[in-house]
Amino acid sequence: MKLPHEIVVVVFLVLCICIAESADPLGDFCNKETEISKGSKISSNIDNLLSELALKTPSTGFLTSSYGKGEDQVYGLAQCRGDVSTEDCSSCVKDAADKIKTRCPNEADARIWYDFCFLRYNNKSSFIGKVDTSYGILYANVQNVSDPENFKKELGALMNQIRKEAVQPKNRGLGKGETQLSPFVTLYALVQCTRDISSIDCAQCLAIAVENFDHFCKNKKGCRVLYSSCYVRYELYPFFFPLASNNTKVLDHSMINMMKVKP
């Protein structure tokens, strides 16, 4: 897959990955081509929309809504990761609603990603129900696995399994699982699509996301690919609920690469 030419790469040190926290955003996108005036009617409508998303999303883990009329109407979507609790979902969406206006104060099209949730809004309704891979955030552990050939085989099999789970309507876009690589090493993976898209579109989005494994994440011990319509992740430690161990923290002193793929 050929990646868009406009790419920003950042390298940083991860000292601790905490499982049960909303933490800081994984990334955001503020569309500079949709600038609005502070105090305008559309800005006020965005504030009201965010309040509704923060209030109503946790009960089901997903919500699409709109606020306002005519050219000032805005549309929003919020979704929590399917394995997190209602409490963690509520905390994450509230944080996202607060943070997105801070990071994108003058844009009518904005998105923000957290580990536990995703939120976006736009003054166009066309994004709802359609696959969007126009902007992506990729994280990869810079450490390589010791047996690349076997790892790729096992990762591929696990991803195929959980992608099939995700497109089943009863699973509401979520698939997760694990596989034993050795007596002491287990591979964990999770995929999720936003609930507004069809099963076919979900499969398409996940396929595009997984293609990044052979490019940005090849032979890496961990990887995350975040799009506006889907999310994929794998690690060599438990990161989804219910936890596979009694530990709530995993120390990871390795370096992580982050890449933003822009439209």
C-alpha positions in Angstrom: 0.0 0.0 0.0 1.4 3.4 -1.0 1.1 5.9 1.9 0.2 9.5 1.3 3.3 11.8 0.9 2.4 14.1 3.8 3.6 12.2 6.9 4.8 13.3 10.3 6.9 10.9 12.3 7.6 11.3 16.0 9.6 9.1 18.3 9.0 9.1 22.1 9.7 7.0 25.1 6.9 5.1 26.8 7.7 4.5 30.4 4.4 2.9 31.5 1.3 1.7 29.7 -1.6 1.8 32.1 -4.6 -0.4 31.3 -7.3 1.2 33.3 -7.0 4.9 32.4 -8.2 7.3 29.7 -4.9 9.1 29.8 -4.0 11.7 27.2 -5.3 11.6 23.6 -3.6 9.3 21.2 -4.0 11.9 18.5 -6.3 14.4 16.9 -7.2 16.0 13.5 -8.3 19.6 13.1 -9.4 20.4 9.6 -7.9 23.8 8.9 -10.1 24.2 5.8 -13.2 24.4 8.0 -12.4 27.4 10.2 -15.2 29.0 12.1 -15.4 32.2 14.3 -15.2 31.9 18.1 -18.7 32.8 19.5 -20.4 32.0 16.2 -23.7 30.1 16.1 -22.0 27.0 14.7 -19.4 27.1 17.5 -22.3 27.2 20.1 -24.0 24.3 18.3 -20.8 22.3 18.6 -20.7 23.0 22.3 -24.2 21.7 22.7 -23.5 18.7 20.5 -20.5 17.8 22.6 -22.5 18.0 25.8 -25.1 15.6 24.3 -22.4 13.1 23.2 -20.8 13.2 26.6 -24.1 12.6 28.3 -25.7 10.0 26.1 -22.9 7.9 24.6 -22.0 5.9 27.8 -25.4 4.2 28.1 -24.8 2.2 24.8 -21.2 2.9 24.1 -22.1 4.6 20.8 -24.0 7.7 19.5 -24.6 9.7 16.4 -26.4 13.0 16.8 -26.8 16.5 15.4 -27.6 20.0 16.7 -28.8 23.1 15.1 -30.5 23.9 11.8 -29.5 24.9 8.2 -25.9 25.9 7.5 -25.1 26.0 11.2 -26.1 22.4 11.9 -23.4 20.1 13.1 -23.2 16.3 13.3 -21.3 14.2 15.7 -20.3 10.6 16.5 -18.8 9.1 19.6 -17.9 5.5 20.4 -16.2 3.7 23.2 -14.1 0.6 22.8 -16.4 -2.3 23.1 -14.7 -4.0 26.0 -14.5 -1.1 28.5 -17.0 -0.4 31.3 -19.7 2.2 31.2 -17.8 4.2 33.8 -14.6 4.2 31.8 -16.6 5.0 28.7 -18.2 8.0 30.4 -14.9 9.3 31.7 -13.2 8.9 28.3 -16.0 10.6 26.2 -16.2 13.5 28.7 -12.4 14.0 28.4 -12.7 13.8 24.6 -15.5 16.4 24.5 -13.4 18.8 26.7 -10.1 18.3 24.9 -11.3 18.4 21.3 -12.5 22.0 21.7 -9.2 22.9 23.3 -7.2 21.3 20.5 -9.5 22.3 17.6 -11.1 25.6 18.9 -11.8 27.1 15.4 -12.6 24.1 13.2 -16.0 22.7 12.2 -14.4 19.3 11.3 -12.5 17.8 14.2 -11.6 14.3 15.5 -9.9 12.9 18.6 -8.7 9.5 19.5 -8.2 8.0 23.0 -7.3 4.4 24.0 -10.9 3.9 25.3 -12.9 6.1 22.9 -13.2 8.1 19.7 -15.1 11.3 19.0 -15.7 13.5 15.9 -17.9 16.2 14.6 -18.4 18.0 11.3 -20.8 20.5 9.8 -21.4 18.0 7.0 -23.5 14.8 7.6 -21.8 12.9 4.8 -19.3 11.1 7.1 -22.0 9.2 9.0 -22.4 5.7 7.6 -19.4 5.9 5.3 -15.9 4.4 5.6 -13.3 7.1 6.3 -9.6 6.2 6.1 -8.5 9.6 4.9 -6.5 10.3 8.0 -4.7 7.8 10.2 -2.5 7.5 13.3 -0.1 4.7 13.6 1.9 3.5 16.6 4.5 0.8 16.5 7.0 -0.6 19.0 10.5 -0.3 17.6 11.6 -3.6 19.0 11.4 -6.6 16.6 10.1 -10.0 17.4 12.6 -12.9 17.6 10.9 -15.2 15.1 9.4 -13.0 12.4 8.2 -15.8 10.1 6.2 -17.6 12.8 5.0 -14.3 14.3 3.6 -13.1 11.0 1.8 -16.4 10.5 0.2 -16.4 14.0 -0.6 -12.7 13.8 -2.3 -13.1 10.4 -4.4 -16.1 11.7 -5.5 -14.2 14.8 -6.3 -11.1 12.8 -8.4 -13.1 10.4 -10.3 -14.6 13.3 -11.1 -11.4 15.1 -11.9 -9.5 11.9 -14.6 -12.2 11.1 -16.0 -11.7 14.6 -16.1 -7.9 14.2 -18.3 -8.0 11.1 -20.9 -10.2 12.7 -23.9 -7.9 13.7 -24.2 -9.4 17.2 -20.6 -8.2 18.0 -21.3 -4.6 17.1 -18.0 -4.1 15.3 -15.8 -5.6 17.9 -13.4 -8.5 17.6 -10.7 -9.6 20.1 -8.6 -12.6 20.9 -5.3 -14.1 21.9 -3.0 -16.8 20.8 -0.1 -18.5 22.5 3.3 -18.0 20.7 5.3 -20.0 23.3 4.9 -21.1 26.9 5.9 -17.6 28.0 4.6 -15.4 25.2 1.1 -14.6 24.2 -0.1 -12.4 21.4 -3.2 -10.2 22.1 -5.2 -8.4 19.4 -8.3 -6.3 19.1 -10.2 -4.7 16.2 -13.2 -2.4 16.1 -15.3 -0.5 13.6 -17.6 2.4 14.3 -21.2 1.1 14.5 -22.5 3.5 11.9 -20.9 1.5 9.0 -22.1 -1.7 7.4 -20.4 -5.1 7.9 -19.0 -4.9 4.4 -17.6 -1.4 5.0 -16.2 -2.6 8.4 -14.4 -5.4 6.6 -13.0 -3.0 4.1 -11.8 -0.6 6.7 -10.1 -3.3 8.8 -8.4 -4.7 5.7 -6.9 -1.3 4.9 -5.8 -0.9 8.5 -4.1 -4.3 8.7 -2.2 -3.6 5.4 -0.1 -1.2 7.5 1.4 -4.1 9.4 3.6 -5.0 6.5 4.8 -1.5 6.1 5.0 0.6 9.3 4.7 -2.3 11.8 6.6 -5.1 10.1 8.0 -7.6 12.6 7.2 -5.2 15.5 6.2 -6.4 19.0 3.2 -4.1 19.0 1.2 -1.9 16.7 -1.9 0.3 16.6 -3.6 1.8 13.5 -6.4 4.3 14.2 -8.8 5.5 11.5 -12.0 7.4 11.8 -14.0 4.3 11.0 -12.0 1.5 12.5 -9.1 0.6 14.9 -6.7 -2.3 15.0 -4.1 -3.2 17.6 -1.9 -6.1 18.7 0.6 -6.4 21.6 2.6 -9.0 23.4 0.9 -8.1 26.7 -2.8 -8.0 27.8 -4.4 -4.6 27.0 -8.2 -5.4 26.6 -10.8 -6.4 29.1 -11.2 -8.8 30.8 -7.5 -8.8 31.6 -5.6 -12.0 31.1 -3.6 -11.4 34.3 -4.1 -9.7 37.6 -1.8 -6.8 36.7 -3.3 -3.5 35.8 0.0 -2.0 34.6 2.5 -3.2 32.1 5.9 -1.6 32.1 7.3 -1.1 28.7 10.7 0.6 28.5 10.9 0.2 24.7 10.7 3.0 22.2 7.5 3.6 20.2 7.2 5.1 16.7 4.2 7.3 16.0 3.1 8.2 12.4 0.3 10.5 11.3 -1.0 9.8 7.8 -2.7 13.0 6.5 -5.2 13.4 3.6 
